């Protein structure tokens, strides 16, 4: 069943020719990707895994060279006044290189989704019908300053049999060029087409607009970056995207909550990390337990430096418990993703009001109820219209690794195709396969 | 777990107020649908089935009234010079009413996909993670003159818990109004919100443009109609669509085919019905068997009045077998969906050339190989990039009923979300559900 995979002679990190129109250049990259994706889709698991293990090896071997390329980017970015958080994301470091190599090995160890056939059933006409998992085709990854995305995304696309077009932030261009050269070497070593992973070799911002304008060359765009990037792409893209705009996640502490669990979950969901999309931004508390649980949580948050933006009722409870520095919440707070040590708090009548609040102000990302009441928990799961809904767990657990996907290319808040954390399966499609013995339509 | 479903007072077939802007009107319909979809998503299976069975009953009861409304449409369309094929699609008839009622009963008998939870697995942190099937939300159906689509589509959307906005062709407006009134009556009888199924109550063509411009109110558009409609919507729609543009389907007769099966399949795939999207439009034949099988097929096609457009090689074979009236195929023939008694025929070297031809000229709809060679059959399944790929079966079997889906809202040639015939499952989405016991992120 395996067909020989032939090399394409073209380079995967071709830059535009001097004077070449950037639109023509991106079209050429797209055409190469479209050709290469057919070959990669047919590649056997063994070749894809050989490529990934070789890639991990080459990353470790080329560590010093990678760090030198990265240092050029970091120095240029620092001189250009990039802020320290972005500089931090841009910087690779020895641990960063090792993390990339380990990540690629983990992807190699995952089961290959491509070619599996599910649910074959005999039907009255005599045909047997099932569904075969196949690659989507060409995935465009648009990201910002993190160079590790170059390797992480390429590894997931290689494993799932998809060609990739990578467009990283201009600050990381030297790091990305060095990484793309290593990926190409690993592809060639495994007999896979080098143009199946291409890096857009220009920092011209117009290239992004062209990349999202060609559904004939690119099947899906995965944007990895801040709200500004995603909003721009939502306006411009003619290619479907796997994306989420923001994560306004809630924990609702129900009347029937185990309050020890409630405190543990509400603490972790807010304070384990502030800048992630699955961090809780609004805490909802049932009136009957607010007086008991809010003072305990208020003390924890205050000790950790979290600013509390409160509805009048929660403010009264927290103030009388001696919590200082409270801020009155406005309507805008319910619809804000802080990505910072700030938490909105609201007292609600019960599960109905909690579900209404979440479906009104949330972003369909991840929401959790803390309750021991079975029926209320199941209602929350059914009626909260979010990609991940939880009973008695921290929203921070909404993650590809924690869900057992092995790795994550992104998170989708949309309902079509992939929803929630997206792993290898989200980079594939199911087509119908029919096994017949001469059957015809009557 | 069931919540009471409350009635919305608004009428589901509200027409715009005199002088009201059609954009404002469609927005209002969208807002009603968005509100109603929340209630329908929570509706228990029993209520949805009660509604469908009541609908079947009311359709039969109101048969004469429906035929009178339909007669008004038909008379107006005939006076307006509508062609006879379109008049035929517009005409309901007693059998048409009975077919609608039976179809609705069949949908009632299908399993409810909403609320099922799949693949719950324990994970290292202690949480158990699965996926719950839930409705998409609001489905917009845009169709042409067939009034039965009003009922067929509404039934599938009701069963899958989705609110529907129906926009039928202006020629069918009286029939559609009468059908929508009956649907509303059935909804009310089952205690479901009447505004969960709304008919756009104006024939203003601008309404379609507005309907596809509001992703905040409409989650998916399902266009049912000819190429012109689909192409227009592909340009205009800001809402994702479940659609296919055309069906250029192939049968490839391999060197290792059972020639009895080959003749039966190639005959059925072309001549069982000419105007359907899963009808074969191009026949590919391996060189080694062309001299044997083409004369037999040529005689059958000629007897049935099928015009044959041939490559030079197939033309020589057919001509020397005494088949008259052959037409030389041009490149355009390989990329044409005839929807008529016309067939393009090409001789190829073998399975490689067949796969290349299909992936180059096909429309990713349905393609079949006739072969007894296991490895070649499996390669065809893997490498032909179409929504349905078949071994030894007629392309005419690519159909929701034949695949056991029970019914079909449409067929998708796209790779994201639903692919191939789309039934109830394609109108739903999977969200992650997490069952915890106080777990947090470490």
Boltz contact constraints between the chains, C-beta under 6 A:
constraints:
  - contact:
      token1: [A, 1]
      token2: [B, 375]
      max_distance: 6.0
  - contact:
      token1: [A, 1]
      token2: [B, 378]
      max_distance: 6.0
  - contact:
      token1: [A, 123]
      token2: [B, 404]
      max_distance: 6.0
  - contact:
      token1: [A, 125]
      token2: [B, 402]
      max_distance: 6.0
  - contact:
      token1: [A, 127]
      token2: [B, 393]
      max_distance: 6.0
  - contact:
      token1: [A, 127]
      token2: [B, 397]
      max_distance: 6.0
  - contact:
      token1: [A, 129]
      token2: [B, 403]
      max_distance: 6.0
  - contact:
      token1: [A, 136]
      token2: [B, 415]
      max_distance: 6.0
  - contact:
      token1: [A, 240]
      token2: [B, 416]
      max_distance: 6.0
  - contact:
      token1: [A, 261]
      token2: [B, 438]
      max_distance: 6.0
  - contact:
      token1: [A, 264]
      token2: [B, 438]
      max_distance: 6.0
  - contact:
      token1: [A, 264]
      token2: [B, 440]
      max_distance: 6.0
  - contact:
      token1: [A, 268]
      token2: [B, 440]
      max_distance: 6.0
  - contact:
      token1: [A, 268]
      token2: [B, 441]
      max_distance: 6.0
  - contact:
      token1: [A, 272]
      token2: [B, 441]
      max_distance: 6.0
  - contact:
      token1: [A, 375]
      token2: [B, 1]
      max_distance: 6.0
  - contact:
      token1: [A, 378]
      token2: [B, 1]
      max_distance: 6.0
  - contact:
      token1: [A, 379]
      token2: [B, 1]
      max_distance: 6.0
  - contact:
      token1: [A, 381]
      token2: [B, 433]
      max_distance: 6.0
  - contact:
      token1: [A, 387]
      token2: [B, 431]
      max_distance: 6.0
  - contact:
      token1: [A, 388]
      token2: [B, 432]
      max_distance: 6.0
  - contact:
      token1: [A, 389]
      token2: [B, 433]
      max_distance: 6.0
  - contact:
      token1: [A, 390]
      token2: [B, 434]
      max_distance: 6.0
  - contact:
      token1: [A, 391]
      token2: [B, 435]
      max_distance: 6.0
  - contact:
      token1: [A, 392]
      token2: [B, 436]
      max_distance: 6.0
  - contact:
      token1: [A, 392]
      token2: [B, 437]
      max_distance: 6.0
  - contact:
      token1: [A, 392]
      token2: [B, 438]
      max_distance: 6.0
  - contact:
      token1: [A, 393]
      token2: [B, 127]
      max_distance: 6.0
  - contact:
      token1: [A, 393]
      token2: [B, 434]
      max_distance: 6.0
  - contact:
      token1: [A, 393]
      token2: [B, 436]
      max_distance: 6.0
  - contact:
      token1: [A, 393]
      token2: [B, 439]
      max_distance: 6.0
  - contact:
      token1: [A, 394]
      token2: [B, 440]
      max_distance: 6.0
  - contact:
      token1: [A, 394]
      token2: [B, 441]
      max_distance: 6.0
  - contact:
      token1: [A, 396]
      token2: [B, 441]
      max_distance: 6.0
  - contact:
      token1: [A, 397]
      token2: [B, 127]
      max_distance: 6.0
  - contact:
      token1: [A, 397]
      token2: [B, 441]
      max_distance: 6.0
  - contact:
      token1: [A, 402]
      token2: [B, 125]
      max_distance: 6.0
  - contact:
      token1: [A, 403]
      token2: [B, 129]
      max_distance: 6.0
  - contact:
      token1: [A, 404]
      token2: [B, 123]
      max_distance: 6.0
  - contact:
      token1: [A, 415]
      token2: [B, 136]
      max_distance: 6.0
  - contact:
      token1: [A, 415]
      token2: [B, 429]
      max_distance: 6.0
  - contact:
      token1: [A, 416]
      token2: [B, 240]
      max_distance: 6.0
  - contact:
      token1: [A, 416]
      token2: [B, 417]
      max_distance: 6.0
  - contact:
      token1: [A, 417]
      token2: [B, 416]
      max_distance: 6.0
  - contact:
      token1: [A, 417]
      token2: [B, 417]
      max_distance: 6.0
  - contact:
      token1: [A, 419]
      token2: [B, 429]
      max_distance: 6.0
  - contact:
      token1: [A, 419]
      token2: [B, 431]
      max_distance: 6.0
  - contact:
      token1: [A, 420]
      token2: [B, 432]
      max_distance: 6.0
  - contact:
      token1: [A, 429]
      token2: [B, 415]
      max_distance: 6.0
  - contact:
      token1: [A, 429]
      token2: [B, 419]
      max_distance: 6.0
  - contact:
      token1: [A, 431]
      token2: [B, 387]
      max_distance: 6.0
  - contact:
      token1: [A, 431]
      token2: [B, 419]
      max_distance: 6.0
  - contact:
      token1: [A, 432]
      token2: [B, 388]
      max_distance: 6.0
  - contact:
      token1: [A, 432]
      token2: [B, 420]
      max_distance: 6.0
  - contact:
      token1: [A, 433]
      token2: [B, 381]
      max_distance: 6.0
  - contact:
      token1: [A, 433]
      token2: [B, 389]
      max_distance: 6.0
  - contact:
      token1: [A, 434]
      token2: [B, 390]
      max_distance: 6.0
  - contact:
      token1: [A, 434]
      token2: [B, 393]
      max_distance: 6.0
  - contact:
      token1: [A, 435]
      token2: [B, 391]
      max_distance: 6.0
  - contact:
      token1: [A, 436]
      token2: [B, 392]
      max_distance: 6.0
  - contact:
      token1: [A, 436]
      token2: [B, 393]
      max_distance: 6.0
  - contact:
      token1: [A, 437]
      token2: [B, 392]
      max_distance: 6.0
  - contact:
      token1: [A, 438]
      token2: [B, 261]
      max_distance: 6.0
  - contact:
      token1: [A, 438]
      token2: [B, 264]
      max_distance: 6.0
  - contact:
      token1: [A, 438]
      token2: [B, 392]
      max_distance: 6.0
  - contact:
      token1: [A, 439]
      token2: [B, 393]
      max_distance: 6.0
  - contact:
      token1: [A, 440]
      token2: [B, 264]
      max_distance: 6.0
  - contact:
      token1: [A, 440]
      token2: [B, 268]
      max_distance: 6.0
  - contact:
      token1: [A, 440]
      token2: [B, 394]
      max_distance: 6.0
  - contact:
      token1: [A, 441]
      token2: [B, 268]
      max_distance: 6.0
  - contact:
      token1: [A, 441]
      token2: [B, 272]
      max_distance: 6.0
  - contact:
      token1: [A, 441]
      token2: [B, 394]
      max_distance: 6.0
  - contact:
      token1: [A, 441]
      token2: [B, 396]
      max_distance: 6.0
  - contact:
      token1: [A, 441]
      token2: [B, 397]
      max_distance: 6.0
